[in-house]
Amino acid sequence: MIGDSTRDVQAAKIGGAGMIGVASGRSMASELREAGADIVLPDLSNASEVVAAVAALTAPLDRAGR
């Protein structure tokens, strides 16, 4: 999930989703981190950074390494 408030972070955690907090909205980066966002970005202006964050939270588990 991608969101810009601590309530978004709470919703992601309740639903068991990974959370990318974006600090260009309602909440500051420190608030998003404190609320439990998995990754915090300053904004969505860097497409490569956004794609990397999504990939980091959605990569399949390494089943061979168990």
N, C-alpha and C positions, 0 to 999 in steps of 0.2 A: 504494500500500500504506500502511496505517496501522499503526504499531507503537510499542512503548515501550522498545525496547532497541537497543543498538548492533548486536547480531546481526540484528535485524529490518532495520536500515538496510543492513547488508552483504548480506542476502538480496535486498532490493529492487534494489540496485545490480547484483548478479550477474544477476538476472533482467531487468534493463533497465526496471524500473518506477520511477515517481515515488514519492517517500517523504515521508510526513507523520509526523514523530516527535512523540510525545506524552510530555511530561516528567512525567507523574503516575505513572509505573511504575518500572521497573528503573533507568533512566538519567536523568541530569540533562540539562537543555536544552543545556548546553555540550557534553556528551559526544555528544548526538545530532547537533548541528551539526558537530562535529569529525569524526564518522563519515561525514558527507556527506548528512544528511537535507536534502531540498529545502525543506521548511517545518517549523518546530518550533512546536508549540502547548503551552501550559502544561497543558492538560487538555482534555476533550471536553465541558465544561459549557456552552459557548457554541455552540449549534447553528449560528448564522449564520456564525461564524468557521470552523467545521468545513466547512460547505457551500462557503464561499468558498475554502478551501484546496483542497478536492477539485476545484472548478471551475477553479482556477488551474493545476492539474496535468493536467487532462483536456480543456482547451479545444482545439478543433481548430486546426490550423495555418492561418494566413492565407495561403491559396494564391494569392490575387490579388496579394499584396504581395511575391511572390518576385522 
